[in-house]
Amino acid sequence: MPEEPTAEDRSAAPVVAEILSARLAFWFLLPGGIVLAIFLVVPALWSLGQSFTNFTLLGPEARHLSFSGLHNYRLALEDPYFWNALIVSLVDVLGSALVGQCGLGLTLAVLMSRMEGWLPNTVRSLAVLAWITPGVVVAILWNVLLNGDEGTLNQLLGTHIAWLTRHPWLSLVLFNTWRGTAFSMLLFDSALRTIPESYYEAASVSGASRWRQFWDITWPMVRPQLVTVLLLVTMWTFNDFGPYLLTAGGPAFQTEVLPIYTYRVAFRDFELGYGAALSVWLLLINFAMALAYQRLLKSGDNRSGRPS
Amino acid sequence: MIQRVIVALAGLFFALPLVWLLIAPFSKTATYHLHVPNPTLHNFAQVLGTEGALKAFGNSLLMSSASMVLVTVLACLAGYALSRRSFRGRDLTLYLLVLFSSVVTGVAAIVPLFTLLLDLHLLDTYLGVILALSGGLLPSGLFILKDFVDALPRSYEEASLVDGATPWLTFRYVAAPMLGGGAAVVALLTFVNAWGNFLTPYILLRSQGMYPASVAIYGFFNEVGLPFVNVIAAYSLLYTLPVLALYLIIQKVFGFKLAGGIKG
């Protein structure tokens, strides 16, 4: 007697192997593919090619474009400004992307997920307000906040500290954290909403501390989201030109992140070949970080293991 | 209790820089101070009376909305295809695209992009900026949409196909209505990024009359600075309002359900 297929059977072997036909998938991918090919892949490869040349708009070499191999890449390794920019960028990513945006975002999402009253909604709105405020306005606001003579912070503290010159790294990290935290907070928020309240109730009844509940219930559920958030936030922060509007890289190059240095090389010194090589270094570092996140976190990512 | 204190402190951190934006536009004197004796709307009148200020808003609106529509539609189609059809090298391609986008939206590729648009006769046109912005923002949109569709249950679409519907009809009537939440996030993200983008229009546009508000405000702040800082604040506030309005609308209509789909 043939048995009725049970729910388990169905979820183990999908009814339909592929939901989308190959032909339809092609047409769905085509328009996006064309835009990406022309406006993303071509310029990216173009600048990759440029990085192997002595392409410049100034000096005697400007008229003699020639292949220079890996010269520009070696040049970067001997360039103190490159190392300075790399260190500033890493401080920025570590401080404002990992600890700031991801860490604070997750902390706030967890703390507010089961908080009652007006407070969580107010804080959520303020974070989102900071996030959607355009970069140029944010730069003006932070200039006013940190201004040495009569900035808001000095007014409140009754001091006269030129924050941007005295504490450039701290200013940079706080500036980027302020701008970006809402994004990770929103993503973690929605991941947390998928956790049934009953899990926590059961854990409470069996006497688990909130700390224990976080590691046993919350953490496994937000871990898949964490890969996405870390990847995007790191990349955005690493390539962000926004600090230029706040400090223009100063004082004395102390906030000159890699994108600002690249801009300086390409648009102030017009060393386009070298600028392109710098951007490829940027890409390689991004890639290394993406792989590291995958290794660290993807091992625990098992969507099919999610309770439904 | 300690949790409420931590959350409240974070709220204070987010609120602090915004206070000036709410107060300075209504101040009679150009100041960084936070008290206003007699609120005035004079600064707004001055912004609206400035030639080019309104035009810059129009330019921003045009380029951001067009990029938003383009990226959202393309990301929905391609993101759905990437999730519901597996092929070799799919995940690698997606990662490479997101990585590429980080280079192209960055400063170095602005030069090749400039040359490319020149060859295509798209330099100093709205379309050129819209396409350049879209190319840079599409990979992130794809990434989010694919993640979103991955989390949606397949059973509804499977049932539709088993019942004999074509893949297109299945997409149109079963899958597409479920994409709302993901599409809303991508739309908001694209609009916010395009609206606030400074570098791309600054380099790719030559005519001052085509400058979006971001470039116009930066020029204003750099040129006149403190003497007109209250007018700049008014301009900044006006410039921030459309993004705020869009956010409120999208949140009202869709909410933010990024994970779990219908499963909730």
Interface residues (C-beta under 8 A of the other chain):
Chain A: P14 V15 V16 E18 I19 L20 S21 A22 L24 A25 F28 L29 P31 G32 G33 V35 L36 I38 F39 L40 V41 V42 P43 A44 W46 S47 Q50 L104 T107 L108 L111 M112 M115 L119 P120 T122 V123 L126 A127 V128 L129 A130 W131 I132 T133 P134 G135 V136 V137 V138 I140 L141 W142 V144 L145 N147 D149 E150 G151 T152 L153 Q155 W178 T181 L186 L187 D189 S190 A191 R193 T194 Q225 T228 L231 L232 M235 W236 F238 N239 F241 L245 P259 I260 T262 Y263 A266 F267 L272 G275 A276 L278 S279 V280 L282 L283 N286 F287 A290 R303 S308
Chain B: Q3 R4 I6 V7 A8 A10 G11 F13 F14 A15 L16 P17 L18 V19 W20 L21 A24 T31 Y32 H33 L34 L70 L74 A75 L77 A78 Y80 A81 L82 R84 R85 S86 F87 Y95 L97 V98 L99 F100 S101 S102 V103 V104 T105 G106 V107 A108 A109 I110 V111 P112 L113 T115 L116 L131 A132 S134 G135 G136 L138 P139 S140 L142 F143 I144 D147 D150 A151 P153 R154 E157 E158 A159 L161 V162 P167 W168 T170 F171 V192 W195 G196 N197 F198 L199 A213 S214 I217 Y218 F221 V229 I232 A233 S236 Y239 T240 V243 L244 Y247 F256 K257 L258 A259 G260 K263 G264
